[in-house]
């Protein structure tokens, strides 16, 4: 169960799906939304699973919803589902809550490919549909929780879902500890890093440049990859760039879409940075890889957003590190689980443009520092963030369930 598929920003999910298929799992992908990205990663074309799209909005496909409702009346779990829904509704009096019920009824009626297990990616809305469908059908369910879905979900909802899911995995220690604190079954919550498919991010055999910002005709190239949304902190990064001394020559490339792009471009103009920035938009994985290899430095100013949303461990930091590209980031959520300040990257406090500017300037002026930290970051990724270990953990969890006597 996925919120949307395929999505350029969720390569970690796609590589997991492919890994499970290669391990012999027969998957059907249930998506709550149709894709909006105009490009696809190569990994999406390698995944063989059928994709079924639920009604994104119930009024758009009323016949499917009505058939799901009438079919639901005859299922043994219908009364239990309605009891649960009527318990949830007063705590979340929203159209969204009704939509999840309708999607679950549609799924339970259509039940593609005779599925024998339900697994949700994200513990917020996808897990709501999955949980409701599980109650109605009696099919057990599990969940992978990530970042926004954990930190923007109320505690009561996490507690309820962790009580009904057979187990949950999450990708950062902070999320792991938070979820364990909310359930009476802490042993059912597991820490599992996404990791990286190192076959797609093979070793960079070339060399990053020795630019030091002293030559106006050959500026240091700073790269960032991420959606233009609040939690990525691009406004903080722009303000940090505006604090750099005029004698330091640099240019900045941003890869990614996002709702805040227009606002960020306006801020860049206000700060006098427009001529030094290239906004490249969304790109496929192989294009992003080429940019990692061409850049001198990577930056991501992660922050906790006003609504509590935050990154887990951004996959782009792992990707950049795999290419010996030194990273500058912040001490938010799972970032310190990958980067240790002055050991394999530079880590500064969130929401601190001055500290971020200082770290960027130090790295821009010192190619040897970038080389030392970039090499250490690559070593850590290749030793500890190979995605095969996470896939193996998931396989073991599923197989343990299926080996239990019924």
C-alpha positions, -999 to 999 in steps of 0.1 A, spaced: 0 0 0 15 33 -12 4 69 -10 15 74 -47 34 54 -72 58 59 -89 74 89 -72 108 103 -80 114 113 -43 108 78 -30 136 58 -46 141 40 -12 107 24 -16 112 14 -52 146 -3 -44 129 -21 -16 101 -33 -38 126 -45 -64 147 -63 -37 116 -81 -25 107 -92 -60 142 -105 -66 139 -125 -33 109 -143 -47 80 -122 -33 49 -118 -55 38 -82 -51 8 -62 -61 11 -24 -56 -19 -5 -43 -16 32 -48 -39 58 -32 -29 84 -58 -20 84 -95 15 96 -104 22 133 -109 59 131 -118 67 134 -155 99 113 -152 106 78 -138 138 62 -123 152 31 -141 143 11 -110 106 17 -116 109 0 -150 125 -31 -134 97 -37 -109 73 -62 -124 44 -59 -99 10 -48 -111 -2 -14 -99 -38 -9 -89 -50 27 -82 -77 33 -57 -101 62 -61 -81 92 -50 -113 111 -43 -144 91 -36 -167 113 -57 -146 107 -88 -154 70 -88 -187 67 -70 -197 33 -85 -165 16 -72 -171 31 -38 -208 20 -36 -199 -15 -48 -173 -16 -21 -198 -5 6 -225 -30 -4 -199 -58 -6 -186 -48 28 -220 -54 44 -216 -91 38 -181 -95 53 -176 -108 88 -153 -79 97 -178 -51 87 -192 -44 122 -157 -44 137 -146 -20 110 -174 4 116 -168 3 154 -132 12 148 -141 39 123 -166 55 146 -139 54 174 -114 72 151 -138 97 136 -144 119 166 -106 123 170 -102 131 133 -133 147 120 -122 151 84 -130 142 49 -97 124 48 -109 99 74 -140 91 54 -118 88 22 -96 62 39 -127 42 48 -140 43 13 -106 33 -2 -105 4 22 -139 -8 12 -129 -6 -25 -97 -25 -18 -115 -52 2 -141 -58 -26 -117 -58 -55 -89 -77 -36 -65 -79 -66 -43 -110 -71 -57 -128 -40 -33 -111 -16 -23 -129 15 -6 -101 34 -9 -63 36 21 -41 40 19 -3 42 46 22 33 41 52 57 22 49 90 -2 78 83 -28 76 55 -16 44 37 -16 26 70 -51 39 78 -64 22 46 -44 -9 52 -56 -12 89 -92 -8 79 -89 -33 50 -72 -57 74 -101 -54 99 -126 -61 71 -108 -90 54 -90 -106 83 -57 -104 64 -28 -94 87 -8 -62 81 25 -47 87 40 -12 81 72 7 72 72 41 89 96 68 77 96 105 88 67 129 81 42 101 87 56 95 122 61 131 134 28 145 120 6 117 133 -10 121 167 2 98 194 -33 81 198 -32 71 161 3 57 162 -6 38 194 -37 23 178 -19 12 146 11 -2 164 -14 -22 184 -30 -38 154 -1 -42 130 19 -74 134 51 -54 133 66 -21 122 99 -10 108 113 25 107 145 40 92 160 62 120 168 57 156 148 88 167 117 74 149 123 40 163 126 52 199 95 74 195 73 46 182 85 22 209 76 47 235 40 48 223 32 11 222 28 -16 248 45 -39 222 80 -23 218 94 -56 206 73 -53 175 90 -21 164 123 -26 144 150 -3 132 159 -8 95 179 17 75 169 21 39 205 18 27 215 23 -9 217 0 -39 254 3 -44 252 -14 -78 234 18 -90 258 40 -71 291 24 -80 324 39 -69 333 72 -85 367 65 -102 373 101 -111 383 130 -88 363 159 -75 380 192 -83 405 213 -64 385 245 -67 389 267 -37 367 297 -47 396 320 -56 390 319 -93 360 338 -106 361 319 -139 361 285 -121 338 287 -90 332 260 -65 301 240 -74 276 234 -46 248 209 -52 216 201 -33 189 176 -42 155 177 -26 119 189 -29 113 226 -22 93 221 10 97 236 45 115 207 61 144 208 36 154 243 48 162 258 15 154 293 27 181 288 54 206 276 28 199 306 7 204 330 36 236 312 44 249 316 8 241 353 11 264 355 41 294 342 22 322 367 15 321 384 -19 357 372 -25 345 336 -25 334 324 -59 307 297 -60 277 286 -79 247 266 -66 226 239 -85 193 227 -71 176 195 -83 140 189 -74 105 201 -77 82 212 -49 55 237 -40 80 263 -26 101 267 -57 86 301 -67 90 314 -32 126 303 -31 134 319 -64 119 351 -52 140 349 -20 171 342 -40 164 374 -61 158 394 -29 192 382 -16 210 390 -48 218 354 -56 199 348 -88 230 349 -110 248 322 -90 219 297 -89 206 272 -114 172 256 -106 172 223 -125 139 209 -116 132 172 -111 156 147 -126 158 109 -129 184 89 -109 210 85 -135 210 123 -141 213 130 -104 243 106 -102 261 126 -129 256 158 -109 270 142 -77 301 133 -96 305 168 -111 299 187 -79 324 198 -53 302 200 -22 267 189 -12 244 208 12 210 201 28 197 223 56 172 199 71 149 213 98 118 205 119 89 222 102 62 241 120 38 212 119 64 187 132 74 173 98 110 164 94 133 142 73 143 108 85 177 101 70 176 118 36 186 93 10 203 120 -10 229 124 17 237 87 15 238 89 -23 261 119 -24 284 103 2 286 72 -19 303 93 -46 329 108 -22 310 141 -23 315 158 10 282 168 27 272 197 49 239 192 68 222 198 101 217 179 134 181 169 126 166 135 130 186 107 114 213 129 98 238 124 127 233 86 122 252 90 89 273 121 93 296 129 123 309 165 123 345 168 111 348 130 107 329 123 75 310 156 69 302 189 86 270 191 108 256 223 121 225 233 141 193 236 122 179 271 116 213 287 119 224 304 86 255 318 102 268 284 113 258 269 79 277 297 61 308 291 82 308 254 74 302 260 37 330 286 35 354 263 53 346 235 28 347 257 -3 381 271 6 397 237 14 397 210 -12 418 188 11 391 189 37 364 180 12 385 151 0 392 138 35 356 140 47 342 127 14 364 96 15 354 89 51 317 94 42 320 69 13 336 44 35 308 46 60 281 42 34 297 12 17 303 -5 50 270 3 68 244 14 43 241 -13 17 204 -18 12 207 -55 10 209 -57 48 176 -39 51 160 -62 25 173 -92 44 158 -79 76 124 -75 60 125 -110 44 133 -125 78 104 -106 94 80 -118 68 93 -154 68 91 -155 106 54 -147 104 47 -173 78 66 -200 96 44 -196 127 17 -223 131 -18 -209 121 
